[in-house]
């Protein structure tokens, strides 16, 4: 739901993230999902302060600042988009809501009336919170607004917790199975959101706060520095992420890879152990076997782990092709660290500190390096509104109403330290706002993709605006992200980019393969990482006797993704805790599910558009029938279960990987052929190498002998003469001796004369 008090699961996570982020950084940051406005790690970099990791336990004074735009996209999945964080205008307002809740607790009303009251209250809280969020997003340097957010977040957490407690105590304990399906749906939503807001409370919250504090304050000594006592000799997370994107020095990369994990996971490990125990206790109190099962409840799948395994195993063959191709291409740059025997890729050479997105190495692995990606024409500049107008025009072409009002007030100013792109539903059914960051647009594909995702979130908000607050959300955590990516994918294809007058791009088979590779380098490694990260956490939660956590992590990493550690690891380490989501108790599997849904829905829309040919060439521009199908599903919000919503959009009720595999089919064929060719060349080189080296050695020896002989020819001639092998050897000896004597014994006779 868009309204706060109703305990929207995503809203709960956002509040958790905000509270944790407040613990971790000076300004509470709002971000979108890793696959939306920017790439997972491209979004925002956190520039951390340099105080010690183990500072005071209160931990709300951590002074850090966001400097660029990439990390919080990865680091803070679900802080804002698509749901709001509850922040009241002042303490009096919060106190008023608490008083109202106490009164509701004392009333003897029906469950229907109770939910109606909560709906009304939550809508008001949502309006207040979004106003406060917007005030802060447009003035992130305000300490007053930041401190209010810190103070109020904890209060609202308690309100939501109390609501769930009242519902259980008064209405659920003795409640007979309800015939009313809508009421059952509401109860389920409240339950899934309520249980997740309860998890990181009190003692559990302390562990999360501590882990986040350590994680957010990461600062390591610079590579090859002997003294590390000032700012110039230390490197923040921002610095490290930049180094991973730009450096080709494998020793430097391996150093920072290890140093970052020493400063996070190694220190966090003992705290994480307590956190796991406490999370499981909360889960058991809510009648779940462990915290992993409680987490998975939100996906409404009785055997969600099996579904996830099926989806991954269907995608894995393509991932393996991409992995093999990238590996053979990287051999040119990193031959010394790539072993032919194990076929693994060390985690430090993929352009990302977590090796979860590989777009930073695109220039090294491009299919056709001579074909440029889309650029801004020379002597031309692009305004953010140009991007949004293009997206809005696309939306209108498929029958959506314009959302111009959401981006009319975008400020085209230079990027600020704490600016993060975000979409805002102001909860009144009328006003929607977008926060944009930055001025000059250099990467037009990434910028257009970001604009499309921001505006797609707004379109989702608008589609379910007439539903009750409880239903103002996607049917599961992956839907908002899936929907927001569809227009972005359509708009950034080379063929579509050619229709825009502010873009210069070639639309050829080569440029298409390059573009598909560029998308794949982001999509498939992220899906792989999402799969193993949460699979690892589920295993940890479910196995209380498991102690070899780090060993299990690398077994999964190596077996499923072919990624290996660049340096030896042991059980003093906890490498998964180098990831924000792990220390902040935020699910990550959403990114696997959302990408599957994205292409599954796209495939259905292209069928409605009567598209024939490769899926990556499909465009639904101007196809209102496809737009209606999409609109019908979006309008359902969370009022129906996700299978019903999916059926509305696709006619299917289960997740299908057919769409994503079909979309990248052309790239699959290229990867197979090109990898085989590169491998053949490598093998031929290996086979012929001894012969070539032998020939080179023989030639060098002969040349050296000849040179030696030329240099020493006088000595050689004397040797031959001494042996009597020269034609005038006797004369040479006589004249030599005579000349030597005359110079000393015959006065007045020169050697020349003799």
Order of alpha helices (4+ residues) and beta strands (2+ residues): alpha-beta-beta-alpha-alpha-alpha-alpha-alpha-alpha-beta-beta-alpha-alpha-alpha-alpha-alpha-beta-alpha-alpha-beta-beta-alpha-alpha-alpha-alpha-alpha-beta-alpha-alpha-alpha-alpha-alpha-alpha-alpha-alpha
